[in-house]
């Protein structure tokens, strides 16, 4: 059965509400701008939460804008930098599903089309309102005949489109939930990467903190193999807020504790700690999911060795660099996203180039002869072509990154995990 994906624009495809941002541009020199901003944001939130009809909200906001075509050009430039992180990294999904992805928004085509068409979304699949301008290019209104300018407009539009197949809705607002309420879509996913509206989230079939999560749940192709919101980052000790902000922006699930407790370490994929709160080698025996440690200070030698034996990379900052709140998160993120180990204190150094047209697999094993041959034998027996392979070692481990350019049976992954002396195996993307 054909599948269709109905995606909202404001606070979903992009991180912001476009009309709110347009107001900040058009009213920049207005002495009453702060009060007008507040009014516009209140109208936005009231309609998104179902407290005010969309028609009333839209009309009120457009009147307050005082915007023109030049302001729209500035807005478009701004919005292109504000595409939601998990949408921007899944460009390949949009390329492959360009016939089945529809942008349906109460926003305006004048700023939506230039943003989303850069992600292979077809112009004819973009449904939104249109502004009306006077001779000088000033916005004076909008097309009130467009169903998307009216209350329940998304439901009205979907009835007109009469799509035949399974329809999934993704959005953050009440108008998106109305699609589910109408019975016209199979499932509604409340998108919370940018904002969570409780009145909407509590009515959704699923809450999706990222587009990666949506793709993962529905077994669709995605840029990363496992959604970051499902990976817990345990934080112990005194860690600067900037470091945590970086991890939150990446989508990781942050959990802060005063000290290391086994029950929380067992669930963690990443550990951030300060020098006095670092785990013991014994702690690591119970940390089966742990992939990376970021230590804001110098790591002791026994921990570094034990972590390496367990396939856990460590990035530390023995120089107590005042910018380690930026340095360590970036190193951890580069490892989690691409497998890069540069500047690690316990892994061999590897900085592979990213290959966007391949699947990347990471194999960590004891440094014994013959492992690479066994890895390649698995690929050969399954007729999988290797487009890039990198092996580095230290006295304890071998670290292999393999890029393959074809799909594969899950049995391939099981065979790679089963190779003798394997410590950890991970499908990266």
Secondary structure, DSSP 8 states (H G I E B T S, - for coil): --EEEEE-IIIIIBSS-HHHHHHHHHTTT-TTHHHHHHHHHHHHHHHHTTSS-HHHHHHHHHHHH--BHHHHHHHHHHHHT-B-HHHHTTHHHHHHTTTTEEEEEEEEHHHHHHHHGGGT--GGGEEEE-EEE-TTSBEEEE-TTSGGGSTTHHHHHHHHHT--SEEEEEESSHHHHHHHHTT-SSEEEEE-SS---HHHHTTSSEEESSHHHHHHHTT---SSSS-GGGSEEEEES---HHHHHHHHHHT-EEEEESS--HHHHTTEEEEEEEGGG---HHHHTT-TT--EEEEES---HHHHHHHHHTT-EEEE-TT--TTHHHHHHHHHHHHHHH---TT-SSS--------TTSEEEEEEEES-TTHHHHHHHHHHHTT--EEEEEEEE-SSEEEEEEEE-S---HHHHHHHHHSTTEEEEEE--
